[in-house]
Amino acid sequence: MAKTLAIHLDEETTQRLRFIGETASLTQDQLLEEAVRSYSREKEQYIRAVQQGREDVRAGRVISHKDLVADLEARLADLD
């Protein structure tokens, strides 16, 4: 079910959206819907990754920076 929202944009942003919409043959509604969909998807993915990282820290599923560097250096040495 779609929900109607109202937003207020400054003139610069409005002009930018108008240009993009005209260039891409999209209405402003279509353009804004895609922008919000894309932003919210990316933001949700970021938040979930941070939450997972925090959970990993709490559970002790981490390695030290020193160990990470040593592992990377060993892997790079194997490439030579």
Summary of the structure (lengths in Angstrom):
residues: 80
radius of gyration: 22.0
end to end distance: 56.7
largest distance: 58.3
contacts: 138
relative contact order: 0.05
helix: 75%
strand: 0%
